[in-house]
Amino acid sequence: QLEAFSSADSPTPLTDKPSNRKTTISDDDFGLFESDDGAVSEADDSFGFFEEPIQAQTDDASFGLFEDAHLDVLENSDTQSEKNNHVVATTPPTIASIKSASAAISSSPKMASSEATSIRVSVEKADQLINMVGELVITQSMLAQLTTELDPTLHEKLHEAINQLARNTRDLQETAMSMRMLPIGNIFSRFPRVVRDTAAKLGKQVDLIIEGEGTELDKGLIEKLTDPLTHLVRNAIDHGVEVPAIRESSGKVARGKIVLKAFHQSGNIVIEITDDGRGLDRPKILSKARERGFKVSDEMTDAEVWQLIFEPGFSTADAVTDISGRGVGMDVVRRNIVAMNGRIEIESHAGFGSRFTVCLPLTMAILDGMSVSVSGETYVVPLTNIIESVQPDPGSINMIAEHGRVIRVRGEYIPISHLGTLLGEAVSTANNGQNNIVVLLESEGKKFALQVDELVGESQVVIKSLESNYKRVAGFSGATILGNGRVAMILDVDALRRMSQQFG
């Protein structure tokens, strides 16, 4: 007896019954299926499963993406019987069907959320946005100044609105500034090769350690910072790190170490270049300075002696090489850093190494400053240069031969000048410090003091270039617009210190 499935659920046996039709069994169909004319088709490739090609449904393996995909039937009859009538094989998708599937997938919300969300904006547009934010900061300062004249009890809501505007303006300013921020690792990434090439040329073994490469800095500062840092790193290898034989004789490991580190501190970015070499040679620096006719003395502090290496034409190298000895470089380093409203400091210990610290503002568009008043005019002093402000005691300001006027602060004598005198203004209280305020400043590793009439207050100001709008003026690094609409000059502390030495 031969059995076959008459339906998908209930198989029934085929029995021999009297019939006029003739059943023909072939090798291809095994007599399982009948054709329409009473005979089993021998040439039908569908084996009687399907009357016509069936279109794939949305719940099959094609997920409804391929409309023309057809179901193929297995060619092997043994596999056919093992599947128990469940055939789900599909033909390979065509290129057109793959493209349609890709389009459908990319249009889905999940794929759209994973796409890149960044856009490319030109630097000019970012600068224009920052300038407009700067103007908004000035306008907000004007409104804040006007509300100070109003009674807070009668205009409480207005004061609250102005305070909210100040917070929103500050957030907008920080967001606009962040658009120009880039990781300083863009600069640091070039130094492994610089260290490797310089050390190989000098016959030294040096390891470079980089820290804080993710610290962000204004794009304009990054472009200007490359050359100064490169010179400082090469100098650390040339003048700082010793050759392996000398290091081992002094109890050090043969391989020297240079650490390049960047971090944020008090609204500034600080970059440190530290080496474990021989350190700066104080007697040799003083000797070279005397040879070049510099005015030096053995009583100078270490910080003052270290600043001598930034003088033009100064070098402690015994021989001129392609790396050092020409006396150019360190003066350019300081000049470039000062041009970015920054400063450089040196800490060194003989036999243990040196540390060069570069302190820069996060951006060159906004400045944290202290507003001071002299003879009715307002000036802005960068906060990065201010040590402290004091009101001098009677008799604390004296005249010392060859040093001019000095002020005694906690046992230390610091040169002092009146800001109005340096700027060419007629000052009646220039020699009387009892009614004045003294601002202690630090410039190029040296301290000096400025007398002013009044401290107006601390604020953020938007820097406007003097050179592009007027011309360069000695003693000033820029200008700004105050909340009352008046223009205030931003002081160049380094230039003022040099001017005070001439007056002294």
C-alpha positions as CSV (number, residue, x, y, z in Angstrom):
1,Q,0.0,0.0,0.0
2,L,1.3,3.4,-0.9
3,E,0.7,6.4,1.4
4,A,0.7,10.1,0.7
5,F,-0.3,13.4,2.3
6,S,-3.6,14.6,0.9
7,S,-3.5,17.7,3.1
8,A,-1.0,19.4,5.4
9,D,-2.8,18.2,8.6
10,S,-4.4,14.8,8.0
11,P,-2.6,12.2,5.9
12,T,-4.9,9.6,4.3
13,P,-3.9,6.4,2.5
14,L,-4.4,6.0,-1.1
15,T,-6.2,2.6,-1.7
16,D,-6.8,0.7,-4.8
17,K,-10.3,1.7,-6.0
18,P,-12.0,1.0,-9.2
19,S,-11.5,3.9,-11.5
20,N,-11.4,4.6,-15.1
21,R,-8.3,6.9,-14.8
22,K,-4.8,5.6,-15.2
23,T,-2.2,6.4,-12.6
24,T,1.3,6.6,-13.9
25,I,4.2,6.4,-11.4
26,S,7.5,8.0,-12.5
27,D,10.9,8.4,-10.9
28,D,10.2,12.2,-10.4
29,D,6.9,12.2,-8.6
30,F,6.8,8.7,-7.0
31,G,3.1,8.7,-7.8
32,L,2.3,11.1,-4.9
33,F,0.6,13.8,-6.9
34,E,-1.9,13.9,-9.7
35,S,-2.1,16.2,-12.6
36,D,-5.2,17.9,-13.8
37,D,-5.8,15.5,-16.6
38,G,-5.6,12.5,-14.3
39,A,-1.9,11.8,-14.9
40,V,1.0,12.8,-12.8
41,S,3.1,15.4,-14.6
42,E,6.6,14.2,-15.3
43,A,8.1,17.6,-16.3
44,D,6.6,19.7,-13.6
45,D,9.6,21.2,-11.5
46,S,7.2,22.2,-8.7
47,F,6.5,18.5,-7.8
48,G,2.9,19.5,-7.5
49,F,3.5,21.7,-4.4
50,F,2.6,25.0,-6.0
51,E,0.3,25.9,-8.9
52,E,2.1,29.2,-9.6
53,P,5.0,31.1,-8.0
54,I,4.1,32.4,-4.6
55,Q,5.1,36.0,-3.6
56,A,7.1,36.3,-0.4
57,Q,5.0,37.6,2.5
58,T,6.2,40.2,5.0
59,D,6.5,37.6,7.8
60,D,9.0,35.4,6.0
61,A,12.8,35.6,5.9
62,S,12.8,38.5,3.4
63,F,10.9,40.8,5.8
64,G,8.9,42.1,2.8
65,L,11.9,43.8,1.3
66,F,12.1,41.8,-1.8
67,E,8.9,41.7,-3.9
68,D,10.1,39.5,-6.7
69,A,11.7,36.8,-4.6
70,H,10.4,33.3,-5.3
71,L,10.5,30.1,-3.4
72,D,12.6,27.4,-4.9
73,V,12.0,23.7,-4.3
74,L,14.7,21.3,-3.3
75,E,15.8,19.1,-6.1
76,N,16.5,16.1,-3.9
77,S,13.5,14.0,-3.2
78,D,14.9,12.6,0.1
79,T,15.3,16.1,1.5
80,Q,11.8,16.8,0.3
81,S,10.3,14.1,2.5
82,E,12.4,15.1,5.5
83,K,11.1,18.7,5.4
84,N,7.5,17.4,5.8
85,N,6.1,19.7,3.2
86,H,7.7,22.9,4.8
87,V,10.0,24.5,2.2
88,V,11.3,28.0,2.9
89,A,14.4,28.3,0.7
90,T,14.7,31.6,-1.2
91,T,16.7,32.6,-4.2
92,P,19.7,34.9,-3.7
93,P,18.6,38.6,-3.7
94,T,19.5,40.7,-6.8
95,I,21.5,43.9,-6.6
96,A,18.3,46.0,-7.1
97,S,16.6,44.2,-4.2
98,I,19.7,44.8,-2.0
99,K,19.6,48.5,-2.8
100,S,15.9,48.8,-2.0
101,A,16.6,47.0,1.3
102,S,19.4,49.4,2.1
103,A,17.1,52.4,1.4
104,A,14.4,50.9,3.6
105,I,16.8,50.2,6.5
106,S,18.5,53.6,6.4
107,S,15.1,55.4,6.6
108,S,14.3,53.7,9.8
109,P,14.5,55.8,13.0
110,K,17.1,53.5,14.6
111,M,19.6,53.8,11.7
112,A,19.0,57.5,11.5
113,S,19.9,58.0,15.1
114,S,23.2,56.3,14.6
115,E,24.3,58.6,11.8
116,A,27.0,61.3,12.4
117,T,25.5,64.5,13.8
118,S,28.5,66.8,13.3
119,I,28.7,69.5,10.6
120,R,31.6,71.4,9.2
121,V,31.6,75.2,9.8
122,S,34.2,77.6,8.5
123,V,36.4,79.4,11.0
124,E,35.1,82.8,9.7
125,K,31.6,81.9,10.7
126,A,32.7,80.7,14.1
127,D,34.7,84.0,14.6
128,Q,31.7,86.0,13.5
129,L,29.5,84.2,16.1
130,I,32.0,84.8,18.8
131,N,32.1,88.5,17.9
132,M,28.4,88.7,18.1
133,V,28.4,87.0,21.4
134,G,31.0,89.5,22.6
135,E,28.7,92.3,21.6
136,L,25.8,90.6,23.5
137,V,28.1,90.4,26.6
138,I,28.7,94.2,26.3
139,T,25.0,94.9,25.9
140,Q,24.2,92.7,28.9
141,S,26.8,94.6,30.9
142,M,25.1,97.9,29.9
143,L,21.7,96.7,31.1
144,A,23.2,95.4,34.3
145,Q,24.8,98.8,34.9
146,L,21.5,100.6,34.3
147,T,19.6,98.4,36.8
148,T,22.0,99.3,39.6
149,E,20.5,102.7,39.6
150,L,17.0,101.3,40.2
151,D,15.4,100.4,43.5
152,P,15.5,96.6,43.8
153,T,12.3,96.6,45.9
154,L,10.3,98.5,43.2
155,H,11.9,96.7,40.2
156,E,12.3,93.2,41.6
157,K,11.1,91.4,38.4
158,L,13.4,93.5,36.2
159,H,16.4,92.6,38.4
160,E,15.5,89.0,38.2
161,A,15.2,89.2,34.4
162,I,18.6,90.9,34.2
163,N,20.2,88.2,36.3
164,Q,18.6,85.5,34.1
165,L,20.0,87.3,31.1
166,A,23.4,87.4,32.6
167,R,23.3,83.6,33.2
168,N,22.1,82.9,29.7
169,T,24.7,85.1,28.2
170,R,27.4,83.4,30.1
171,D,26.2,80.0,29.0
172,L,25.9,81.2,25.4
173,Q,29.4,82.6,25.6
174,E,30.9,79.4,26.8
175,T,29.1,77.4,24.1
176,A,30.3,79.7,21.4
177,M,33.8,79.5,22.8
178,S,33.7,75.7,22.8
179,M,33.1,75.7,19.1
180,R,36.7,76.8,18.5
181,M,38.1,74.5,21.1
182,L,40.4,71.6,19.9
183,P,42.3,69.1,22.0
184,I,45.9,70.0,22.5
185,G,46.8,66.5,21.5
186,N,46.8,67.8,17.9
187,I,50.1,69.5,18.9
188,F,51.4,66.8,21.3
189,S,51.1,64.1,18.6
190,R,54.1,65.5,16.8
191,F,56.5,65.4,19.7
192,P,57.4,61.7,19.9
193,R,59.1,62.0,16.5
194,V,60.8,65.3,17.5
195,V,62.1,63.7,20.7
196,R,63.3,60.6,18.9
197,D,65.1,62.5,16.1
198,T,66.7,65.1,18.4
199,A,67.9,62.5,20.9
200,A,69.4,60.3,18.1
201,K,71.2,63.3,16.7
202,L,72.7,64.2,20.1
203,G,73.5,60.6,21.1
204,K,71.0,60.6,24.0
205,Q,68.3,58.3,25.2
206,V,65.1,60.0,26.1
207,D,61.6,58.8,26.9
208,L,58.6,61.1,26.3
209,I,55.6,60.9,28.6
210,I,52.5,62.8,27.4
211,E,49.6,63.7,29.8
212,G,46.4,65.6,29.3
213,E,46.4,65.4,25.5
214,G,42.6,65.7,25.7
215,T,42.8,69.2,27.2
216,E,41.0,71.7,24.9
217,L,42.4,75.0,23.8
218,D,41.3,77.7,21.4
219,K,42.2,76.9,17.8
220,G,44.0,80.2,17.3
221,L,46.2,79.5,20.3
222,I,47.0,76.0,19.1
223,E,48.3,77.3,15.8
224,K,50.6,79.8,17.6
225,L,51.7,77.4,20.3
226,T,53.4,74.8,18.1
227,D,56.7,76.5,17.5
228,P,57.3,77.7,21.2
229,L,56.6,74.2,22.5
230,T,58.8,72.5,19.9
231,H,61.7,74.8,20.9
232,L,61.2,74.1,24.6
233,V,61.2,70.4,24.1
234,R,64.3,70.4,21.9
235,N,66.0,72.7,24.5
236,A,65.1,70.2,27.3
237,I,66.9,67.4,25.3
238,D,69.9,69.5,24.3
239,H,70.6,71.5,27.6
240,G,68.8,69.4,30.1
241,V,69.1,65.7,29.6
242,E,72.6,64.3,29.9
243,V,74.2,61.6,27.8
244,P,73.9,58.1,29.2
245,A,77.4,57.8,30.5
246,I,77.1,61.0,32.6
247,R,73.7,60.0,33.9
248,E,74.9,56.7,35.1
249,S,78.0,58.2,36.7
250,S,75.7,60.5,38.7
251,G,73.5,57.7,39.8
252,K,70.7,58.2,37.3
253,V,69.2,55.7,34.8
254,A,70.7,55.9,31.4
255,R,67.5,56.9,29.7
256,G,66.3,60.5,30.4
257,K,62.6,61.4,30.8
258,I,60.7,64.4,29.5
259,V,57.1,64.9,30.6
260,L,54.7,67.0,28.5
261,K,51.6,67.8,30.5
262,A,48.5,70.0,29.9
263,F,45.7,70.8,32.3
264,H,43.1,73.5,33.1
265,Q,43.7,75.7,36.2
266,S,41.7,78.8,37.3
267,G,40.3,79.5,33.9
268,N,43.6,79.1,32.2
269,I,45.4,76.3,30.4
270,V,48.8,75.3,31.9
271,I,51.4,73.4,29.9
272,E,54.4,71.9,31.6
273,I,57.6,70.6,30.1
274,T,59.6,68.8,32.7
275,D,62.9,67.0,32.4
276,D,65.1,65.0,34.8
277,G,68.4,66.4,33.5
278,R,71.1,68.5,35.0
279,G,69.0,71.6,35.6
280,L,70.0,75.2,34.9
281,D,73.5,76.3,35.8
282,R,73.1,79.5,37.8
283,P,76.8,80.5,37.9
284,K,77.2,79.9,34.2
285,I,74.1,82.0,33.4
286,L,75.3,84.9,35.5
287,S,78.8,84.7,33.9
288,K,77.4,84.7,30.4
289,A,75.1,87.6,31.3
290,R,78.1,89.7,32.6
291,E,80.0,88.9,29.4
292,R,77.1,90.3,27.4
293,G,76.9,93.4,29.6
294,F,73.7,92.6,31.3
295,K,73.0,94.3,34.7
296,V,73.1,91.4,37.1
297,S,74.1,90.7,40.7
298,D,74.6,87.7,42.9
299,E,71.7,88.8,45.0
300,M,69.2,88.1,42.3
301,T,66.7,85.4,43.0
302,D,66.6,82.2,41.1
303,A,63.5,83.3,39.2
304,E,65.2,86.5,38.1
305,V,68.3,84.6,37.0
306,W,66.3,82.0,35.0
307,Q,64.5,84.8,33.1
308,L,67.9,85.9,31.7
309,I,67.9,83.0,29.2
310,F,65.0,84.7,27.4
311,E,67.1,87.8,26.6
312,P,67.8,88.2,22.9
313,G,71.1,86.7,21.9
314,F,71.7,84.9,25.2
315,S,73.0,81.3,25.1
316,T,75.0,79.1,27.5
317,A,76.0,76.6,24.8
318,D,79.8,76.2,24.5
319,A,79.5,75.5,20.7
320,V,77.2,76.5,18.0
321,T,75.2,73.6,16.5
322,D,72.2,73.2,14.3
323,I,70.1,72.8,17.4
324,S,71.4,75.5,19.8
325,G,74.2,78.0,20.5
326,R,73.0,80.9,18.2
327,G,71.2,82.7,21.0
328,V,67.9,82.9,19.2
329,G,64.8,80.9,20.1
330,M,64.1,81.4,23.7
331,D,63.4,85.2,23.3
332,V,61.0,84.3,20.4
333,V,59.4,81.7,22.7
334,R,58.6,84.4,25.4
335,R,57.6,87.0,22.8
336,N,55.1,84.6,21.2
337,I,53.7,83.5,24.6
338,V,53.3,87.1,25.8
339,A,51.5,87.9,22.5
340,M,48.9,85.3,23.5
341,N,48.4,87.1,26.8
342,G,50.3,84.3,28.5
343,R,53.4,83.9,30.7
344,I,56.2,81.4,31.1
345,E,57.8,80.4,34.4
346,I,60.9,78.4,35.1
347,E,61.6,76.1,38.1
348,S,65.0,74.4,38.2
349,H,67.2,72.4,40.6
350,A,70.8,71.6,39.9
351,G,71.2,67.9,39.2
352,F,67.5,67.1,39.3
353,G,66.0,68.8,36.3
354,S,63.9,71.8,35.2
355,R,60.2,72.6,34.6
356,F,59.0,75.2,32.1
357,T,55.4,76.2,32.8
358,V,53.4,78.0,30.1
359,C,50.1,79.6,31.3
360,L,47.7,80.8,28.7
361,P,44.1,82.0,28.7
362,L,41.5,79.5,27.3
363,T,40.7,82.0,24.5
364,M,42.0,85.3,23.1
365,A,38.5,86.8,22.7
366,I,37.5,87.1,26.4
367,L,39.6,88.4,29.2
368,D,39.2,88.2,33.0
369,G,40.4,91.5,34.3
370,M,40.4,94.0,37.1
371,S,39.1,97.5,36.3
372,V,41.1,100.3,38.0
373,S,40.7,104.0,37.9
374,V,43.4,106.7,37.5
375,S,42.6,110.4,37.1
376,G,39.1,109.6,36.1
377,E,40.0,107.1,33.4
378,T,39.3,103.3,33.6
379,Y,41.9,100.7,32.7
380,V,41.7,96.9,32.7
381,V,44.5,94.8,34.3
382,P,44.6,91.1,33.3
383,L,43.9,88.9,36.3
384,T,46.6,86.5,35.3
385,N,49.3,89.1,36.2
386,I,47.8,90.2,39.5
387,I,49.2,88.8,42.7
388,E,47.2,90.9,45.2
389,S,45.9,94.4,45.9
390,V,46.8,96.2,49.1
391,Q,46.3,99.6,50.7
392,P,49.8,100.7,51.8
393,D,50.5,101.7,55.4
394,P,52.1,105.1,56.0
395,G,55.8,105.0,55.5
396,S,55.7,101.7,53.6
397,I,56.7,103.5,50.3
398,N,60.3,104.8,50.3
399,M,63.0,106.0,48.0
400,I,66.1,103.8,47.6
401,A,69.2,104.9,45.7
402,E,69.5,103.3,42.2
403,H,66.2,101.5,42.7
404,G,63.8,104.4,42.8
405,R,60.6,104.1,44.8
406,V,59.8,100.7,46.5
407,I,57.1,99.4,48.7
408,R,57.6,97.0,51.5
409,V,55.2,94.1,51.6
410,R,55.8,91.5,54.3
411,G,59.5,92.2,54.4
412,E,60.0,92.2,50.7
413,Y,60.8,95.4,48.8
414,I,59.1,95.7,45.4
415,P,59.6,98.5,42.9
416,I,56.5,100.7,42.6
417,S,55.3,103.3,40.0
418,H,52.2,105.3,39.6
419,L,50.1,104.1,36.6
420,G,49.3,107.7,35.7
421,T,53.0,108.7,35.6
422,L,53.8,105.8,33.3
423,L,51.0,106.7,31.0
424,G,52.0,110.4,30.9
425,E,49.1,111.8,32.9
426,A,49.5,114.6,35.4
427,V,49.2,112.9,38.8
428,S,49.2,115.0,41.9
429,T,49.4,112.0,44.3
430,A,52.2,110.2,42.6
431,N,54.5,110.5,45.6
432,N,51.9,109.9,48.2
433,G,50.7,106.4,48.5
434,Q,48.6,106.8,51.7
435,N,45.4,107.4,49.8
436,N,46.1,105.1,46.9
437,I,45.6,101.4,46.2
438,V,48.6,99.4,45.2
439,V,48.2,96.4,42.8
440,L,51.1,93.9,43.0
441,L,51.9,92.4,39.6
442,E,54.1,89.7,38.2
443,S,55.7,90.0,34.8
444,E,58.4,87.8,33.3
445,G,59.2,86.3,36.7
446,K,59.6,89.7,38.3
447,K,57.4,91.5,40.7
448,F,56.5,95.2,40.6
449,A,53.7,97.4,41.9
450,L,51.4,100.0,40.4
451,Q,49.6,102.7,42.3
452,V,46.0,103.4,41.2
453,D,43.3,105.7,42.5
454,E,40.5,103.2,42.8
455,L,39.6,99.5,42.2
456,V,36.4,99.5,40.1
457,G,35.8,95.8,40.1
458,E,36.4,92.5,38.5
459,S,34.7,91.5,35.3
460,Q,35.0,89.7,32.0
461,V,35.7,92.0,29.0
462,V,35.7,91.4,25.3
463,I,39.1,92.1,23.7
464,K,39.2,94.5,20.8
465,S,42.4,94.7,18.8
466,L,44.1,98.1,18.8
467,E,46.3,97.4,15.8
468,S,43.4,96.4,13.5
469,N,41.2,99.4,14.6
470,Y,43.7,102.1,15.4
471,K,47.4,101.4,15.8
472,R,49.8,99.8,18.3
473,V,50.2,101.9,21.5
474,A,53.0,101.3,24.0
475,G,51.7,100.0,27.3
476,F,48.4,98.7,26.0
477,S,47.6,95.2,24.6
478,G,44.0,96.0,23.5
479,A,40.8,97.8,24.3
480,T,37.3,96.9,25.4
481,I,33.8,98.5,25.8
482,L,32.6,98.8,29.3
483,G,29.0,98.4,30.5
484,N,28.5,102.2,30.5
485,G,29.5,102.3,26.8
486,R,32.9,103.9,27.4
487,V,36.1,102.5,25.9
488,A,38.7,101.2,28.4
489,M,42.3,100.3,27.5
490,I,43.7,96.9,28.5
491,L,47.1,97.2,30.1
492,D,50.2,95.4,28.8
493,V,51.8,94.5,32.1
494,D,55.1,93.4,30.6
495,A,55.5,96.7,28.8
496,L,54.6,98.6,31.9
497,R,57.3,96.8,33.9
498,R,59.9,97.8,31.4
499,M,58.6,101.4,31.3
500,S,58.8,101.5,35.1
501,Q,62.5,100.5,35.0
502,Q,63.2,103.4,32.7
503,F,61.4,105.9,35.1
504,G,63.2,104.4,38.0
